[in-house]
Amino acid sequence: MESLRKIAKMFTPTGVSLLKFLTPREMIRPAFAWEINSLPSGVGRVDTDILRTEKGYISRGNAAWFAMANDLHVVNERREFLLAIEDDLGDLHWSQVSLAKEWNFIGVGSALGVTGSRKGFPSFALMSLDGNSALVGHSDDNSISFTGAGNLKEIPELRESAARLAFNSPHLGNDVAFSAKVRLGLDPSG
């Protein structure tokens, strides 16, 4: 956790405040959010692409992810949400964060390695506090993209994925199975 606290200090210039780290039992693992990339568009998946050739693509990217996050209710009325943080070992952990009045995910956040790999190259996963909507940011040499979905608990493909975590992933540990069972509405002790 100490390495995560060091990473969290890097949030300040991005306009993000760390409120708390979640334990693995509190929410399904962050990698689950990335599964929205594989959903068909007919189940509520939404996508936005911004070409790097567009003037002001970094500010356009900032506006695009935030608009999508609001539309999907990833960010609540207090501007709080879950952000996946990678530790020194490459493991992802959810952190509950709050967005300041001034922020910059795509430029400063990506440059610092908090929300991407370098300036203008986002790579992040966000989830609503209730776990029912998510948004991921990704990029390549030509564009920056955002994929999101709401009503995650009702999407059959994601319910199947949670069931695999709950019953067929013992190598990931009991906490992963516990949170997946809770997500499915099952008794986590069974």
C-alpha positions, 0 to 999 in steps of 0.5 A: 500500500505504501507504493500506492500512496506514493502514486496517489501523491502524483494525483494532485497536479492532475486535479484528482484527490485520493479519498480512499483505497478499496479492498479487493472485497469491496469491488470487483477487480479493476480488470473487469472494467476493461471488458466493456471493450469486448461488448457489442454496441447493442448492449449499451456500449458507447465509443468516442474517438478523437484523432490526433490530427484534430486541433486541441485533441488533448482538451477535446479528449478531456471534454469527451471522457468527462461528458461520457462519464457524466452521461453514464453516471460514472462520476456522481454529483460530488464528482467522485468515482473509482480510478484503477491505480497500478502499483509497482508490481503491475497489479491494479487496485481501485481507489475512490477519488474526487475530481477538482474544479480544474483537472487534466486527465489526458495531458498532465495525468497521462504525462505523470503516468497516473492516467496514461503512459505519456502526454496525450496517451491515456490508458485508464479505467473508471467505475462508478461507486456502485459498480454499475457503469464504467469507462476506459480510456485508451490510445494508439498513434492515431487517436485517443478513444473512450469506451463506456457502458452503463447498467453493467449488472444487467449485461449478460456477457459481464454477468458471465465474466463475473461468474467465471471470477466467482467460481473458476478463478481460484488462482486470483484468491478468495477476495476476488471470488467474494466480490464477484459473488456479491456483484452477482447477488449471491451469498459470498460465503457459499 
